[in-house]
Amino acid sequence: MLRAVAIIPVIVALTVAAFPAGAATAAALSASARADVARVKDYLNAMTTLQARFLQVTSSGAYAEGSIYISRPGKLRIEYDPPVPVLMVSAGNSLIYYDKELGQVSFLSIDATPAGYFVSERIEFGGEITVTGFERRRGALRLSLVKTDDPQEGNITLVFRDRPLALKKWIVVDAQGIETTISLLGIRSGHDLNPDLFRFADPRELKEPDR
């Protein structure tokens, strides 16, 4: 299913990064960079909910947009605008991928993808997650992360506006070197979200039986 292959890596980042097999190597950070990384960690842990529009652009020219909702811990909803018929919902350990056009439902482990960074109960760097890079650029911070024990599983770079600190985008790179950027617009955080956003009613079970 080519559409699923094209879209799933964008958000959940099922990518193979250009890292050798084995454990990840942490970046050597200056004292000021370590302080900034600590600020990022505190910001992410303080984030209880997030709602935003997103724009998705790849270096190959593909474009899509939609809405994203996060409620920590464990809850995530990503819904693409037409013509992309994709909805992704998580309310625990599983990420549900629903292709509306094909009526096809798939289940992924949320912990097996960098999407799990955003919804984990407690975000820590240096244990299961390794910081492989940090940059400060004109009022922005860029933090690159991989899973410590399996860096080949995928990498993600988080981009923040600085002072006040705010998540603005994230970037993934696939095995072919195609870069995909997810930019967030109209961000609202700390507001109550409707619990129904994180419930998935399988349409296959709602169909009336044939007579």
Secondary structure as a PSIPRED ss2 file (coil, helix, strand):
# PSIPRED VFORMAT (PSIPRED V4.0)

   1 M C   1.000  0.000  0.000
   2 L H   0.000  1.000  0.000
   3 R H   0.000  1.000  0.000
   4 A H   0.000  1.000  0.000
   5 V H   0.000  1.000  0.000
   6 A H   0.000  1.000  0.000
   7 I H   0.000  1.000  0.000
   8 I H   0.000  1.000  0.000
   9 P H   0.000  1.000  0.000
  10 V H   0.000  1.000  0.000
  11 I H   0.000  1.000  0.000
  12 V H   0.000  1.000  0.000
  13 A C   1.000  0.000  0.000
  14 L C   1.000  0.000  0.000
  15 T C   1.000  0.000  0.000
  16 V C   1.000  0.000  0.000
  17 A C   1.000  0.000  0.000
  18 A C   1.000  0.000  0.000
  19 F C   1.000  0.000  0.000
  20 P C   1.000  0.000  0.000
  21 A C   1.000  0.000  0.000
  22 G C   1.000  0.000  0.000
  23 A C   1.000  0.000  0.000
  24 A C   1.000  0.000  0.000
  25 T C   1.000  0.000  0.000
  26 A C   1.000  0.000  0.000
  27 A C   1.000  0.000  0.000
  28 A C   1.000  0.000  0.000
  29 L C   1.000  0.000  0.000
  30 S C   1.000  0.000  0.000
  31 A H   0.000  1.000  0.000
  32 S H   0.000  1.000  0.000
  33 A H   0.000  1.000  0.000
  34 R H   0.000  1.000  0.000
  35 A H   0.000  1.000  0.000
  36 D H   0.000  1.000  0.000
  37 V H   0.000  1.000  0.000
  38 A H   0.000  1.000  0.000
  39 R H   0.000  1.000  0.000
  40 V H   0.000  1.000  0.000
  41 K H   0.000  1.000  0.000
  42 D H   0.000  1.000  0.000
  43 Y H   0.000  1.000  0.000
  44 L H   0.000  1.000  0.000
  45 N H   0.000  1.000  0.000
  46 A H   0.000  1.000  0.000
  47 M C   1.000  0.000  0.000
  48 T C   1.000  0.000  0.000
  49 T E   0.000  0.000  1.000
  50 L E   0.000  0.000  1.000
  51 Q E   0.000  0.000  1.000
  52 A E   0.000  0.000  1.000
  53 R E   0.000  0.000  1.000
  54 F E   0.000  0.000  1.000
  55 L E   0.000  0.000  1.000
  56 Q E   0.000  0.000  1.000
  57 V E   0.000  0.000  1.000
  58 T E   0.000  0.000  1.000
  59 S C   1.000  0.000  0.000
  60 S C   1.000  0.000  0.000
  61 G C   1.000  0.000  0.000
  62 A C   1.000  0.000  0.000
  63 Y E   0.000  0.000  1.000
  64 A E   0.000  0.000  1.000
  65 E E   0.000  0.000  1.000
  66 G E   0.000  0.000  1.000
  67 S E   0.000  0.000  1.000
  68 I E   0.000  0.000  1.000
  69 Y E   0.000  0.000  1.000
  70 I E   0.000  0.000  1.000
  71 S E   0.000  0.000  1.000
  72 R C   1.000  0.000  0.000
  73 P C   1.000  0.000  0.000
  74 G C   1.000  0.000  0.000
  75 K E   0.000  0.000  1.000
  76 L E   0.000  0.000  1.000
  77 R E   0.000  0.000  1.000
  78 I E   0.000  0.000  1.000
  79 E E   0.000  0.000  1.000
  80 Y E   0.000  0.000  1.000
  81 D C   1.000  0.000  0.000
  82 P C   1.000  0.000  0.000
  83 P C   1.000  0.000  0.000
  84 V C   1.000  0.000  0.000
  85 P C   1.000  0.000  0.000
  86 V E   0.000  0.000  1.000
  87 L E   0.000  0.000  1.000
  88 M E   0.000  0.000  1.000
  89 V E   0.000  0.000  1.000
  90 S E   0.000  0.000  1.000
  91 A E   0.000  0.000  1.000
  92 G C   1.000  0.000  0.000
  93 N C   1.000  0.000  0.000
  94 S E   0.000  0.000  1.000
  95 L E   0.000  0.000  1.000
  96 I E   0.000  0.000  1.000
  97 Y E   0.000  0.000  1.000
  98 Y E   0.000  0.000  1.000
  99 D E   0.000  0.000  1.000
 100 K C   1.000  0.000  0.000
 101 E C   1.000  0.000  0.000
 102 L C   1.000  0.000  0.000
 103 G C   1.000  0.000  0.000
 104 Q E   0.000  0.000  1.000
 105 V E   0.000  0.000  1.000
 106 S E   0.000  0.000  1.000
 107 F E   0.000  0.000  1.000
 108 L E   0.000  0.000  1.000
 109 S E   0.000  0.000  1.000
 110 I H   0.000  1.000  0.000
 111 D H   0.000  1.000  0.000
 112 A H   0.000  1.000  0.000
 113 T C   1.000  0.000  0.000
 114 P C   1.000  0.000  0.000
 115 A C   1.000  0.000  0.000
 116 G H   0.000  1.000  0.000
 117 Y H   0.000  1.000  0.000
 118 F H   0.000  1.000  0.000
 119 V H   0.000  1.000  0.000
 120 S C   1.000  0.000  0.000
 121 E C   1.000  0.000  0.000
 122 R C   1.000  0.000  0.000
 123 I C   1.000  0.000  0.000
 124 E C   1.000  0.000  0.000
 125 F C   1.000  0.000  0.000
 126 G C   1.000  0.000  0.000
 127 G C   1.000  0.000  0.000
 128 E C   1.000  0.000  0.000
 129 I E   0.000  0.000  1.000
 130 T E   0.000  0.000  1.000
 131 V E   0.000  0.000  1.000
 132 T E   0.000  0.000  1.000
 133 G E   0.000  0.000  1.000
 134 F E   0.000  0.000  1.000
 135 E E   0.000  0.000  1.000
 136 R E   0.000  0.000  1.000
 137 R E   0.000  0.000  1.000
 138 R C   1.000  0.000  0.000
 139 G C   1.000  0.000  0.000
 140 A E   0.000  0.000  1.000
 141 L E   0.000  0.000  1.000
 142 R E   0.000  0.000  1.000
 143 L E   0.000  0.000  1.000
 144 S E   0.000  0.000  1.000
 145 L E   0.000  0.000  1.000
 146 V E   0.000  0.000  1.000
 147 K E   0.000  0.000  1.000
 148 T C   1.000  0.000  0.000
 149 D C   1.000  0.000  0.000
 150 D C   1.000  0.000  0.000
 151 P H   0.000  1.000  0.000
 152 Q H   0.000  1.000  0.000
 153 E H   0.000  1.000  0.000
 154 G C   1.000  0.000  0.000
 155 N E   0.000  0.000  1.000
 156 I E   0.000  0.000  1.000
 157 T E   0.000  0.000  1.000
 158 L E   0.000  0.000  1.000
 159 V E   0.000  0.000  1.000
 160 F E   0.000  0.000  1.000
 161 R E   0.000  0.000  1.000
 162 D C   1.000  0.000  0.000
 163 R C   1.000  0.000  0.000
 164 P C   1.000  0.000  0.000
 165 L C   1.000  0.000  0.000
 166 A E   0.000  0.000  1.000
 167 L E   0.000  0.000  1.000
 168 K E   0.000  0.000  1.000
 169 K E   0.000  0.000  1.000
 170 W E   0.000  0.000  1.000
 171 I E   0.000  0.000  1.000
 172 V E   0.000  0.000  1.000
 173 V E   0.000  0.000  1.000
 174 D C   1.000  0.000  0.000
 175 A C   1.000  0.000  0.000
 176 Q C   1.000  0.000  0.000
 177 G C   1.000  0.000  0.000
 178 I C   1.000  0.000  0.000
 179 E E   0.000  0.000  1.000
 180 T E   0.000  0.000  1.000
 181 T E   0.000  0.000  1.000
 182 I E   0.000  0.000  1.000
 183 S E   0.000  0.000  1.000
 184 L E   0.000  0.000  1.000
 185 L E   0.000  0.000  1.000
 186 G E   0.000  0.000  1.000
 187 I E   0.000  0.000  1.000
 188 R E   0.000  0.000  1.000
 189 S E   0.000  0.000  1.000
 190 G C   1.000  0.000  0.000
 191 H C   1.000  0.000  0.000
 192 D C   1.000  0.000  0.000
 193 L C   1.000  0.000  0.000
 194 N C   1.000  0.000  0.000
 195 P H   0.000  1.000  0.000
 196 D H   0.000  1.000  0.000
 197 L H   0.000  1.000  0.000
 198 F H   0.000  1.000  0.000
 199 R C   1.000  0.000  0.000
 200 F C   1.000  0.000  0.000
 201 A C   1.000  0.000  0.000
 202 D C   1.000  0.000  0.000
 203 P H   0.000  1.000  0.000
 204 R H   0.000  1.000  0.000
 205 E H   0.000  1.000  0.000
 206 L H   0.000  1.000  0.000
 207 K C   1.000  0.000  0.000
 208 E C   1.000  0.000  0.000
 209 P C   1.000  0.000  0.000
 210 D C   1.000  0.000  0.000
 211 R C   1.000  0.000  0.000
